[in-house]
Amino acid sequence: MTKRPDEIVAEKIAEEIQRNNLIPENKITEFTRKLSNGSLSIEDWKLLAELPIEEDKGGQNGQKD
């Protein structure tokens, strides 16, 4: 099956994001799917941006300052 151009672009963006550890690996598939179909909301972007920070702080009893 041939991929649509939006799927190809979304995969390339996701590869770079994953390579730079900008969002958790377990969120890459969902991110790619939503990015390719244009359904990422502002809340999705905020959550994705905050998740790595939250995971890093998990070693500190999971508490935020």
N, CA, C and O atoms as a Tinker XYZ file with bonds, in Angstrom:
   260  protein
     1  N      0.840000   -1.182000    0.000000    73     2
     2  CA     0.000000    0.000000    0.000000    64     1     3
     3  C      0.886000    1.246000    0.000000    63     2     4     5
     4  O      1.855000    1.331000    0.754000    81     3
     5  N      0.548000    2.190000   -0.835000    73     3     6
     6  CA     1.297000    3.436000   -0.936000    64     5     7
     7  C      0.849000    4.390000    0.161000    63     6     8     9
     8  O     -0.343000    4.548000    0.422000    81     7
     9  N      1.823000    5.018000    0.793000    73     7    10
    10  CA     1.512000    5.988000    1.845000    64     9    11
    11  C      1.161000    7.329000    1.238000    63    10    12    13
    12  O      1.680000    7.720000    0.192000    81    11
    13  N      0.268000    8.022000    1.920000    73    11    14
    14  CA    -0.102000    9.372000    1.507000    64    13    15
    15  C      1.045000   10.318000    1.856000    63    14    16    17
    16  O      1.821000   10.035000    2.769000    81    15
    17  N      1.162000   11.433000    1.143000    73    15    18
    18  CA     2.232000   12.395000    1.443000    64    17    19
    19  C      2.211000   12.890000    2.889000    63    18    20    21
    20  O      3.269000   13.081000    3.490000    81    19
    21  N      1.021000   13.101000    3.452000    73    19    22
    22  CA     0.945000   13.560000    4.837000    64    21    23
    23  C      1.474000   12.502000    5.813000    63    22    24    25
    24  O      2.036000   12.848000    6.852000    81    23
    25  N      1.298000   11.223000    5.487000    73    23    26
    26  CA     1.836000   10.163000    6.329000    64    25    27
    27  C      3.361000   10.129000    6.250000    63    26    28    29
    28  O      4.035000    9.931000    7.261000    81    27
    29  N      3.893000   10.318000    5.066000    73    27    30
    30  CA     5.350000   10.311000    4.879000    64    29    31
    31  C      5.992000   11.456000    5.654000    63    30    32    33
    32  O      6.993000   11.264000    6.345000    81    31
    33  N      5.413000   12.639000    5.536000    73    31    34
    34  CA     5.953000   13.808000    6.246000    64    33    35
    35  C      5.848000   13.605000    7.755000    63    34    36    37
    36  O      6.800000   13.884000    8.483000    81    35
    37  N      4.711000   13.125000    8.227000    73    35    38
    38  CA     4.524000   12.891000    9.659000    64    37    39
    39  C      5.544000   11.885000   10.186000    63    38    40    41
    40  O      6.073000   12.066000   11.282000    81    39
    41  N      5.827000   10.836000    9.428000    73    39    42
    42  CA     6.816000    9.844000    9.853000    64    41    43
    43  C      8.215000   10.452000    9.939000    63    42    44    45
    44  O      8.969000   10.151000   10.864000    81    43
    45  N      8.560000   11.306000    8.978000    73    43    46
    46  CA     9.882000   11.946000    9.016000    64    45    47
    47  C     10.003000   12.874000   10.210000    63    46    48    49
    48  O     11.043000   12.911000   10.867000    81    47
    49  N      8.948000   13.621000   10.494000    73    47    50
    50  CA     8.955000   14.502000   11.666000    64    49    51
    51  C      9.067000   13.676000   12.935000    63    50    52    53
    52  O      9.844000   14.011000   13.830000    81    51
    53  N      8.296000   12.598000   13.018000    73    51    54
    54  CA     8.326000   11.733000   14.197000    64    53    55
    55  C      9.705000   11.104000   14.393000    63    54    56    57
    56  O     10.168000   10.972000   15.526000    81    55
    57  N     10.362000   10.719000   13.303000    73    55    58
    58  CA    11.713000   10.155000   13.404000    64    57    59
    59  C     12.675000   11.161000   14.032000    63    58    60    61
    60  O     13.473000   10.803000   14.898000    81    59
    61  N     12.601000   12.396000   13.604000    73    59    62
    62  CA    13.483000   13.431000   14.166000    64    61    63
    63  C     13.157000   13.695000   15.634000    63    62    64    65
    64  O     14.058000   13.852000   16.459000    81    63
    65  N     11.889000   13.742000   15.948000    73    63    66
    66  CA    11.468000   13.959000   17.335000    64    65    67
    67  C     11.950000   12.810000   18.205000    63    66    68    69
    68  O     12.448000   13.028000   19.310000    81    67
    69  N     11.803000   11.596000   17.712000    73    67    70
    70  CA    12.243000   10.432000   18.468000    64    69    71
    71  C     13.773000   10.423000   18.607000    63    70    72    73
    72  O     14.297000   10.126000   19.680000    81    71
    73  N     14.470000   10.741000   17.544000    73    71    74
    74  CA    15.930000   10.762000   17.561000    64    73    75
    75  C     16.461000   11.759000   18.598000    63    74    76    77
    76  O     17.509000   11.542000   19.206000    81    75
    77  N     15.724000   12.842000   18.785000    73    75    78
    78  CA    16.143000   13.879000   19.730000    64    77    79
    79  C     15.480000   13.737000   21.098000    63    78    80    81
    80  O     15.599000   14.619000   21.948000    81    79
    81  N     14.776000   12.613000   21.303000    73    79    82
    82  CA    14.133000   12.315000   22.587000    64    81    83
    83  C     13.244000   13.461000   23.076000    63    82    84    85
    84  O     13.296000   13.840000   24.246000    81    83
    85  N     12.436000   14.003000   22.174000    73    83    86
    86  CA    11.583000   15.124000   22.541000    64    85    87
    87  C     10.233000   14.695000   23.102000    63    86    88    89
    88  O      9.597000   15.447000   23.842000    81    87
    89  N      9.798000   13.500000   22.756000    73    87    90
    90  CA     8.595000   12.936000   23.364000    64    89    91
    91  C      8.874000   11.471000   23.660000    63    90    92    93
    92  O      9.732000   10.859000   23.024000    81    91
    93  N      8.154000   10.907000   24.624000    73    91    94
    94  CA     8.400000    9.514000   24.994000    64    93    95
    95  C      8.174000    8.556000   23.824000    63    94    96    97
    96  O      7.291000    8.764000   22.992000    81    95
    97  N      8.974000    7.526000   23.782000    73    95    98
    98  CA     8.912000    6.550000   22.691000    64    97    99
    99  C      7.535000    5.905000   22.577000    63    98   100   101
   100  O      7.081000    5.610000   21.471000    81    99
   101  N      6.873000    5.684000   23.700000    73    99   102
   102  CA     5.566000    5.030000   23.658000    64   101   103
   103  C      4.463000    5.934000   23.106000    63   102   104   105
   104  O      3.330000    5.482000   22.941000    81   103
   105  N      4.765000    7.183000   22.821000    73   103   106
   106  CA     3.786000    8.118000   22.255000    64   105   107
   107  C      4.028000    8.411000   20.776000    63   106   108   109
   108  O      3.241000    9.127000   20.156000    81   107
   109  N      5.099000    7.873000   20.203000    73   107   110
   110  CA     5.464000    8.185000   18.819000    64   109   111
   111  C      4.395000    7.728000   17.826000    63   110   112   113
   112  O      4.051000    8.476000   16.911000    81   111
   113  N      3.871000    6.530000   17.986000    73   111   114
   114  CA     2.875000    6.018000   17.034000    64   113   115
   115  C      1.623000    6.882000   17.036000    63   114   116   117
   116  O      1.118000    7.256000   15.977000    81   115
   117  N      1.128000    7.196000   18.219000    73   115   118
   118  CA    -0.067000    8.044000   18.324000    64   117   119
   119  C      0.213000    9.436000   17.765000    63   118   120   121
   120  O     -0.612000   10.001000   17.047000    81   119
   121  N      1.378000    9.986000   18.097000    73   119   122
   122  CA     1.769000   11.299000   17.584000    64   121   123
   123  C      1.785000   11.297000   16.059000    63   122   124   125
   124  O      1.243000   12.206000   15.431000    81   123
   125  N      2.398000   10.289000   15.465000    73   123   126
   126  CA     2.502000   10.207000   14.005000    64   125   127
   127  C      1.126000   10.123000   13.364000    63   126   128   129
   128  O      0.853000   10.800000   12.373000    81   127
   129  N      0.271000    9.299000   13.926000    73   127   130
   130  CA    -1.085000    9.138000   13.383000    64   129   131
   131  C     -1.856000   10.451000   13.446000    63   130   132   133
   132  O     -2.465000   10.866000   12.459000    81   131
   133  N     -1.830000   11.102000   14.606000    73   131   134
   134  CA    -2.565000   12.350000   14.769000    64   133   135
   135  C     -1.969000   13.470000   13.918000    63   134   136   137
   136  O     -2.701000   14.292000   13.367000    81   135
   137  N     -0.651000   13.499000   13.813000    73   135   138
   138  CA    -0.005000   14.525000   13.004000    64   137   139
   139  C     -0.391000   14.365000   11.536000    63   138   140   141
   140  O     -0.685000   15.348000   10.856000    81   139
   141  N     -0.391000   13.138000   11.055000    73   139   142
   142  CA    -0.686000   12.914000    9.639000    64   141   143
   143  C     -2.139000   13.226000    9.285000    63   142   144   145
   144  O     -2.431000   13.612000    8.153000    81   143
   145  N     -3.043000   13.063000   10.237000    73   143   146
   146  CA    -4.438000   13.368000    9.918000    64   145   147
   147  C     -4.891000   14.730000   10.440000    63   146   148   149
   148  O     -6.066000   15.083000   10.332000    81   147
   149  N     -3.950000   15.495000   11.008000    73   147   150
   150  CA    -4.250000   16.866000   11.425000    64   149   151
   151  C     -5.111000   16.981000   12.661000    63   150   152   153
   152  O     -5.815000   17.975000   12.837000    81   151
   153  N     -5.066000   15.977000   13.523000    73   151   154
   154  CA    -5.941000   16.005000   14.697000    64   153   155
   155  C     -5.219000   16.293000   16.012000    63   154   156   157
   156  O     -5.806000   16.109000   17.079000    81   155
   157  N     -3.965000   16.738000   15.966000    73   155   158
   158  CA    -3.271000   17.103000   17.196000    64   157   159
   159  C     -3.821000   18.435000   17.693000    63   158   160   161
   160  O     -3.757000   19.446000   16.993000    81   159
   161  N     -4.358000   18.425000   18.901000    73   159   162
   162  CA    -4.902000   19.642000   19.489000    64   161   163
   163  C     -3.813000   20.381000   20.268000    63   162   164   165
   164  O     -2.714000   19.862000   20.463000    81   163
   165  N     -4.127000   21.571000   20.699000    73   163   166
   166  CA    -3.193000   22.336000   21.537000    64   165   167
   167  C     -2.868000   21.535000   22.793000    63   166   168   169
   168  O     -1.721000   21.506000   23.239000    81   167
   169  N     -3.874000   20.890000   23.358000    73   167   170
   170  CA    -3.673000   20.095000   24.565000    64   169   171
   171  C     -2.735000   18.916000   24.304000    63   170   172   173
   172  O     -1.901000   18.584000   25.147000    81   171
   173  N     -2.874000   18.282000   23.130000    73   171   174
   174  CA    -1.973000   17.184000   22.767000    64   173   175
   175  C     -0.533000   17.670000   22.719000    63   174   176   177
   176  O      0.360000   17.027000   23.270000    81   175
   177  N     -0.303000   18.806000   22.061000    73   175   178
   178  CA     1.052000   19.353000   21.957000    64   177   179
   179  C      1.620000   19.663000   23.335000    63   178   180   181
   180  O      2.781000   19.363000   23.611000    81   179
   181  N      0.802000   20.268000   24.205000    73   179   182
   182  CA     1.269000   20.587000   25.558000    64   181   183
   183  C      1.622000   19.322000   26.325000    63   182   184   185
   184  O      2.665000   19.250000   26.974000    81   183
   185  N      0.744000   18.323000   26.247000    73   183   186
   186  CA     1.001000   17.063000   26.948000    64   185   187
   187  C      2.272000   16.404000   26.441000    63   186   188   189
   188  O      3.098000   15.953000   27.235000    81   187
   189  N      2.434000   16.344000   25.128000    73   187   190
   190  CA     3.633000   15.737000   24.553000    64   189   191
   191  C      4.892000   16.482000   24.978000    63   190   192   193
   192  O      5.932000   15.869000   25.215000    81   191
   193  N      4.796000   17.796000   25.073000    73   191   194
   194  CA     5.957000   18.586000   25.479000    64   193   195
   195  C      6.289000   18.389000   26.952000    63   194   196   197
   196  O      7.454000   18.465000   27.342000    81   195
   197  N      5.277000   18.139000   27.766000    73   195   198
   198  CA     5.486000   17.994000   29.206000    64   197   199
   199  C      5.843000   16.580000   29.630000    63   198   200   201
   200  O      6.464000   16.400000   30.677000    81   199
   201  N      5.469000   15.563000   28.844000    73   199   202
   202  CA     5.700000   14.179000   29.241000    64   201   203
   203  C      7.159000   13.853000   29.542000    63   202   204   205
   204  O      7.427000   13.251000   30.582000    81   203
   205  N      8.114000   14.218000   28.690000    73   203   206
   206  CA     9.505000   13.886000   29.027000    64   205   207
   207  C      9.949000   14.538000   30.332000    63   206   208   209
   208  O     10.721000   13.952000   31.090000    81   207
   209  N      9.468000   15.738000   30.592000    73   207   210
   210  CA     9.801000   16.443000   31.826000    64   209   211
   211  C      9.243000   15.670000   33.014000    63   210   212   213
   212  O      9.928000   15.483000   34.020000    81   211
   213  N      7.998000   15.225000   32.894000    73   211   214
   214  CA     7.376000   14.463000   33.972000    64   213   215
   215  C      8.111000   13.160000   34.224000    63   214   216   217
   216  O      8.313000   12.776000   35.376000    81   215
   217  N      8.518000   12.468000   33.150000    73   215   218
   218  CA     9.235000   11.205000   33.315000    64   217   219
   219  C     10.579000   11.429000   33.993000    63   218   220   221
   220  O     10.992000   10.618000   34.821000    81   219
   221  N     11.272000   12.520000   33.656000    73   219   222
   222  CA    12.541000   12.825000   34.288000    64   221   223
   223  C     12.359000   13.083000   35.776000    63   222   224   225
   224  O     13.210000   12.706000   36.582000    81   223
   225  N     11.262000   13.718000   36.143000    73   223   226
   226  CA    11.008000   14.026000   37.543000    64   225   227
   227  C     10.487000   12.818000   38.310000    63   226   228   229
   228  O     10.389000   12.854000   39.537000    81   227
   229  N     10.151000   11.746000   37.590000    73   227   230
   230  CA     9.631000   10.545000   38.234000    64   229   231
   231  C     10.599000    9.966000   39.247000    63   230   232   233
   232  O     10.173000    9.308000   40.196000    81   231
   233  N     11.876000   10.193000   39.070000    73   231   234
   234  CA    12.882000    9.723000   40.014000    64   233   235
   235  C     12.862000   10.499000   41.312000    63   234   236   237
   236  O     13.524000   10.120000   42.278000    81   235
   237  N     12.102000   11.586000   41.342000    73   235   238
   238  CA    12.011000   12.422000   42.532000    64   237   239
   239  C     10.653000   12.194000   43.192000    63   238   240   241
   240  O      9.957000   13.153000   43.528000    81   239
   241  N     10.279000   10.946000   43.377000    73   239   242
   242  CA     9.008000   10.550000   43.974000    64   241   243
   243  C      7.805000   11.004000   43.164000    63   242   244   245
   244  O      6.693000   11.078000   43.686000    81   243
   245  N      8.026000   11.310000   41.880000    73   243   246
   246  CA     6.925000   11.668000   41.013000    64   245   247
   247  C      6.240000   12.976000   41.339000    63   246   248   249
   248  O      5.142000   13.239000   40.848000    81   247
   249  N      6.863000   13.793000   42.152000    73   247   250
   250  CA     6.243000   15.053000   42.551000    64   249   251
   251  C      6.762000   16.211000   41.729000    63   250   252   253
   252  O      7.945000   16.283000   41.397000    81   251
   253  N      5.845000   17.122000   41.404000    73   251   254
   254  CA     6.223000   18.343000   40.707000    64   253   255
   255  C      6.460000   19.431000   41.719000    63   254   256   257
   256  O      5.859000   19.446000   42.793000    81   255
   257  N      7.354000   20.353000   41.360000    73   255   258
   258  CA     7.554000   21.511000   42.235000    64   257   259
   259  C      6.419000   22.475000   42.096000    63   258   260
   260  O      6.407000   23.515000   42.754000    81   259
